Amino acid sequence: MVTMTLILGLSAAAIAVGIVYNNARIALSLRSRDLATLRVLASRAARSRRCCSASWVRRSCSAYRRPARGTWWAQLFALTIDQEVMRLPVHIESTTYAIAAAIALVSGAVSALLVRRKLDRLDLVEVLKASD
């Protein structure tokens, strides 16, 4: 059971990192023209704040709904399993929520660093030439 929990936890962490990074890359590609213009006018820190602030706001606003939604999905999954074949009690410890929050924060920080690196390497001429 511990091995299966570890495998599922690592898979969930990998999916979380992928989703957060993908959302950050989409935001960068949608606002690349604005951010390229901002690159000329503002400092590196200001560009990073501008690019990653929306992602942090979305993540912090949804942080209150995640634990309840996760608990609901676990209970729903436990109800769908045939009780005659396997009994799966839903017991979620408080450390589980802390680990999930830590994974979300770390994945957000890593994706912010990766997007900042992409932002610093943005080709200004190519981005500003591109038509919408």
CNS distance restraints for C-alpha pairs under 8 A (distance, minus, plus):
assign (resid   1 and name CA) (resid   5 and name CA) 6.10 0.50 0.50
assign (resid   2 and name CA) (resid   6 and name CA) 6.12 0.50 0.50
assign (resid   3 and name CA) (resid   7 and name CA) 6.20 0.50 0.50
assign (resid   4 and name CA) (resid   8 and name CA) 6.11 0.50 0.50
assign (resid   5 and name CA) (resid   9 and name CA) 5.93 0.50 0.50
assign (resid   6 and name CA) (resid  10 and name CA) 6.12 0.50 0.50
assign (resid   7 and name CA) (resid  11 and name CA) 6.16 0.50 0.50
assign (resid   8 and name CA) (resid  12 and name CA) 6.10 0.50 0.50
assign (resid   9 and name CA) (resid  13 and name CA) 6.17 0.50 0.50
assign (resid  10 and name CA) (resid  14 and name CA) 6.18 0.50 0.50
assign (resid  11 and name CA) (resid  15 and name CA) 6.22 0.50 0.50
assign (resid  12 and name CA) (resid  16 and name CA) 6.09 0.50 0.50
assign (resid  13 and name CA) (resid  17 and name CA) 6.21 0.50 0.50
assign (resid  13 and name CA) (resid 103 and name CA) 6.42 0.50 0.50
assign (resid  14 and name CA) (resid  18 and name CA) 6.16 0.50 0.50
assign (resid  15 and name CA) (resid  19 and name CA) 6.10 0.50 0.50
assign (resid  16 and name CA) (resid  20 and name CA) 6.15 0.50 0.50
assign (resid  16 and name CA) (resid 103 and name CA) 7.66 0.50 0.50
assign (resid  16 and name CA) (resid 104 and name CA) 6.89 0.50 0.50
assign (resid  16 and name CA) (resid 107 and name CA) 6.89 0.50 0.50
assign (resid  17 and name CA) (resid  21 and name CA) 6.00 0.50 0.50
assign (resid  17 and name CA) (resid 104 and name CA) 7.70 0.50 0.50
assign (resid  17 and name CA) (resid 107 and name CA) 4.83 0.50 0.50
assign (resid  17 and name CA) (resid 108 and name CA) 7.45 0.50 0.50
assign (resid  17 and name CA) (resid 111 and name CA) 7.45 0.50 0.50
assign (resid  18 and name CA) (resid  22 and name CA) 5.93 0.50 0.50
assign (resid  19 and name CA) (resid  23 and name CA) 6.17 0.50 0.50
assign (resid  20 and name CA) (resid  24 and name CA) 6.23 0.50 0.50
assign (resid  20 and name CA) (resid 107 and name CA) 6.67 0.50 0.50
assign (resid  20 and name CA) (resid 108 and name CA) 6.27 0.50 0.50
assign (resid  20 and name CA) (resid 111 and name CA) 6.63 0.50 0.50
assign (resid  21 and name CA) (resid  25 and name CA) 6.15 0.50 0.50
assign (resid  21 and name CA) (resid 107 and name CA) 7.66 0.50 0.50
assign (resid  21 and name CA) (resid 108 and name CA) 7.51 0.50 0.50
assign (resid  21 and name CA) (resid 111 and name CA) 4.82 0.50 0.50
assign (resid  21 and name CA) (resid 112 and name CA) 7.82 0.50 0.50
assign (resid  21 and name CA) (resid 115 and name CA) 7.93 0.50 0.50
assign (resid  22 and name CA) (resid  26 and name CA) 6.18 0.50 0.50
assign (resid  23 and name CA) (resid  27 and name CA) 6.22 0.50 0.50
assign (resid  23 and name CA) (resid  55 and name CA) 7.88 0.50 0.50
assign (resid  24 and name CA) (resid  28 and name CA) 6.20 0.50 0.50
assign (resid  24 and name CA) (resid  52 and name CA) 7.40 0.50 0.50
assign (resid  24 and name CA) (resid  55 and name CA) 6.87 0.50 0.50
assign (resid  24 and name CA) (resid 111 and name CA) 6.82 0.50 0.50
assign (resid  24 and name CA) (resid 112 and name CA) 7.32 0.50 0.50
assign (resid  24 and name CA) (resid 115 and name CA) 6.71 0.50 0.50
assign (resid  25 and name CA) (resid  29 and name CA) 6.16 0.50 0.50
assign (resid  25 and name CA) (resid 115 and name CA) 6.55 0.50 0.50
assign (resid  26 and name CA) (resid  30 and name CA) 6.13 0.50 0.50
assign (resid  27 and name CA) (resid  31 and name CA) 6.14 0.50 0.50
assign (resid  27 and name CA) (resid  51 and name CA) 7.54 0.50 0.50
assign (resid  28 and name CA) (resid  32 and name CA) 5.50 0.50 0.50
assign (resid  28 and name CA) (resid  51 and name CA) 6.84 0.50 0.50
assign (resid  28 and name CA) (resid 115 and name CA) 7.35 0.50 0.50
assign (resid  28 and name CA) (resid 119 and name CA) 7.66 0.50 0.50
assign (resid  31 and name CA) (resid  35 and name CA) 6.07 0.50 0.50
assign (resid  32 and name CA) (resid  36 and name CA) 5.87 0.50 0.50
assign (resid  32 and name CA) (resid 127 and name CA) 6.80 0.50 0.50
assign (resid  33 and name CA) (resid  37 and name CA) 6.30 0.50 0.50
assign (resid  33 and name CA) (resid 127 and name CA) 5.81 0.50 0.50
assign (resid  33 and name CA) (resid 128 and name CA) 5.89 0.50 0.50
assign (resid  34 and name CA) (resid  38 and name CA) 6.10 0.50 0.50
assign (resid  35 and name CA) (resid  39 and name CA) 5.98 0.50 0.50
assign (resid  35 and name CA) (resid  47 and name CA) 6.77 0.50 0.50
assign (resid  35 and name CA) (resid  51 and name CA) 7.53 0.50 0.50
assign (resid  35 and name CA) (resid 119 and name CA) 7.79 0.50 0.50
assign (resid  36 and name CA) (resid  40 and name CA) 6.95 0.50 0.50
assign (resid  36 and name CA) (resid 122 and name CA) 7.11 0.50 0.50
assign (resid  36 and name CA) (resid 123 and name CA) 7.95 0.50 0.50
assign (resid  36 and name CA) (resid 124 and name CA) 5.67 0.50 0.50
assign (resid  36 and name CA) (resid 127 and name CA) 6.91 0.50 0.50
assign (resid  36 and name CA) (resid 128 and name CA) 7.18 0.50 0.50
assign (resid  37 and name CA) (resid  41 and name CA) 6.74 0.50 0.50
assign (resid  37 and name CA) (resid 124 and name CA) 7.82 0.50 0.50
assign (resid  37 and name CA) (resid 128 and name CA) 7.75 0.50 0.50
assign (resid  38 and name CA) (resid  42 and name CA) 5.51 0.50 0.50
assign (resid  38 and name CA) (resid  47 and name CA) 6.61 0.50 0.50
assign (resid  39 and name CA) (resid  43 and name CA) 6.98 0.50 0.50
assign (resid  39 and name CA) (resid  44 and name CA) 7.27 0.50 0.50
assign (resid  39 and name CA) (resid  47 and name CA) 6.62 0.50 0.50
assign (resid  42 and name CA) (resid  46 and name CA) 6.14 0.50 0.50
assign (resid  42 and name CA) (resid  47 and name CA) 6.64 0.50 0.50
assign (resid  43 and name CA) (resid  47 and name CA) 6.40 0.50 0.50
assign (resid  44 and name CA) (resid  48 and name CA) 6.32 0.50 0.50
assign (resid  44 and name CA) (resid 120 and name CA) 7.92 0.50 0.50
assign (resid  45 and name CA) (resid  49 and name CA) 6.17 0.50 0.50
assign (resid  46 and name CA) (resid  50 and name CA) 6.14 0.50 0.50
assign (resid  47 and name CA) (resid  51 and name CA) 6.15 0.50 0.50
assign (resid  48 and name CA) (resid  52 and name CA) 5.98 0.50 0.50
assign (resid  48 and name CA) (resid 116 and name CA) 6.02 0.50 0.50
assign (resid  49 and name CA) (resid  53 and name CA) 5.45 0.50 0.50
assign (resid  50 and name CA) (resid  54 and name CA) 7.71 0.50 0.50
assign (resid  52 and name CA) (resid  56 and name CA) 6.37 0.50 0.50
assign (resid  52 and name CA) (resid 112 and name CA) 6.27 0.50 0.50
assign (resid  53 and name CA) (resid  57 and name CA) 6.17 0.50 0.50
assign (resid  54 and name CA) (resid  58 and name CA) 6.20 0.50 0.50
assign (resid  55 and name CA) (resid  59 and name CA) 6.19 0.50 0.50
assign (resid  56 and name CA) (resid  60 and name CA) 6.04 0.50 0.50
assign (resid  56 and name CA) (resid 108 and name CA) 7.57 0.50 0.50
assign (resid  57 and name CA) (resid  61 and name CA) 6.06 0.50 0.50
assign (resid  58 and name CA) (resid  62 and name CA) 6.24 0.50 0.50
assign (resid  59 and name CA) (resid  63 and name CA) 6.12 0.50 0.50
assign (resid  60 and name CA) (resid  64 and name CA) 7.79 0.50 0.50
assign (resid  62 and name CA) (resid  66 and name CA) 6.38 0.50 0.50
assign (resid  63 and name CA) (resid  67 and name CA) 7.59 0.50 0.50
assign (resid  63 and name CA) (resid 101 and name CA) 7.86 0.50 0.50
assign (resid  64 and name CA) (resid  68 and name CA) 7.77 0.50 0.50
assign (resid  65 and name CA) (resid  69 and name CA) 6.07 0.50 0.50
assign (resid  66 and name CA) (resid  70 and name CA) 5.94 0.50 0.50
assign (resid  67 and name CA) (resid  71 and name CA) 6.12 0.50 0.50
assign (resid  67 and name CA) (resid  97 and name CA) 6.56 0.50 0.50
assign (resid  68 and name CA) (resid  72 and name CA) 6.13 0.50 0.50
assign (resid  69 and name CA) (resid  73 and name CA) 6.21 0.50 0.50
assign (resid  70 and name CA) (resid  74 and name CA) 6.21 0.50 0.50
assign (resid  71 and name CA) (resid  75 and name CA) 6.24 0.50 0.50
assign (resid  71 and name CA) (resid  92 and name CA) 7.68 0.50 0.50
assign (resid  72 and name CA) (resid  76 and name CA) 6.12 0.50 0.50
assign (resid  73 and name CA) (resid  77 and name CA) 6.03 0.50 0.50
assign (resid  74 and name CA) (resid  78 and name CA) 6.18 0.50 0.50
assign (resid  74 and name CA) (resid  90 and name CA) 6.74 0.50 0.50
assign (resid  75 and name CA) (resid  79 and name CA) 6.27 0.50 0.50
assign (resid  75 and name CA) (resid  90 and name CA) 6.21 0.50 0.50
assign (resid  76 and name CA) (resid  80 and name CA) 6.44 0.50 0.50
assign (resid  77 and name CA) (resid  81 and name CA) 6.77 0.50 0.50
assign (resid  78 and name CA) (resid  88 and name CA) 5.84 0.50 0.50
assign (resid  78 and name CA) (resid  89 and name CA) 6.95 0.50 0.50
assign (resid  78 and name CA) (resid  90 and name CA) 6.92 0.50 0.50
assign (resid  81 and name CA) (resid  85 and name CA) 7.92 0.50 0.50
assign (resid  81 and name CA) (resid  86 and name CA) 7.01 0.50 0.50
assign (resid  81 and name CA) (resid  87 and name CA) 7.71 0.50 0.50
assign (resid  81 and name CA) (resid  88 and name CA) 7.81 0.50 0.50
assign (resid  82 and name CA) (resid  86 and name CA) 6.36 0.50 0.50
assign (resid  82 and name CA) (resid  87 and name CA) 7.77 0.50 0.50
assign (resid  83 and name CA) (resid  87 and name CA) 5.36 0.50 0.50
assign (resid  92 and name CA) (resid  96 and name CA) 6.63 0.50 0.50
assign (resid  93 and name CA) (resid  97 and name CA) 7.41 0.50 0.50
assign (resid  94 and name CA) (resid  98 and name CA) 6.68 0.50 0.50
assign (resid  95 and name CA) (resid  99 and name CA) 6.09 0.50 0.50
assign (resid  96 and name CA) (resid 100 and name CA) 6.17 0.50 0.50
assign (resid  97 and name CA) (resid 101 and name CA) 6.15 0.50 0.50
assign (resid  98 and name CA) (resid 102 and name CA) 6.13 0.50 0.50
assign (resid  99 and name CA) (resid 103 and name CA) 6.15 0.50 0.50
assign (resid 100 and name CA) (resid 104 and name CA) 6.25 0.50 0.50
assign (resid 101 and name CA) (resid 105 and name CA) 6.18 0.50 0.50
assign (resid 102 and name CA) (resid 106 and name CA) 6.03 0.50 0.50
assign (resid 103 and name CA) (resid 107 and name CA) 5.96 0.50 0.50
assign (resid 104 and name CA) (resid 108 and name CA) 6.08 0.50 0.50
assign (resid 105 and name CA) (resid 109 and name CA) 6.18 0.50 0.50
assign (resid 106 and name CA) (resid 110 and name CA) 6.09 0.50 0.50
assign (resid 107 and name CA) (resid 111 and name CA) 6.02 0.50 0.50
assign (resid 108 and name CA) (resid 112 and name CA) 6.03 0.50 0.50
assign (resid 109 and name CA) (resid 113 and name CA) 6.28 0.50 0.50
assign (resid 110 and name CA) (resid 114 and name CA) 6.26 0.50 0.50
assign (resid 111 and name CA) (resid 115 and name CA) 6.00 0.50 0.50
assign (resid 112 and name CA) (resid 116 and name CA) 5.97 0.50 0.50
assign (resid 113 and name CA) (resid 117 and name CA) 6.25 0.50 0.50
assign (resid 114 and name CA) (resid 118 and name CA) 6.38 0.50 0.50
assign (resid 115 and name CA) (resid 119 and name CA) 6.03 0.50 0.50
assign (resid 116 and name CA) (resid 120 and name CA) 6.15 0.50 0.50
assign (resid 117 and name CA) (resid 121 and name CA) 6.37 0.50 0.50
assign (resid 118 and name CA) (resid 122 and name CA) 6.22 0.50 0.50
assign (resid 122 and name CA) (resid 127 and name CA) 7.59 0.50 0.50
assign (resid 123 and name CA) (resid 127 and name CA) 6.17 0.50 0.50
assign (resid 124 and name CA) (resid 128 and name CA) 6.04 0.50 0.50
assign (resid 125 and name CA) (resid 129 and name CA) 5.99 0.50 0.50
assign (resid 126 and name CA) (resid 130 and name CA) 6.24 0.50 0.50
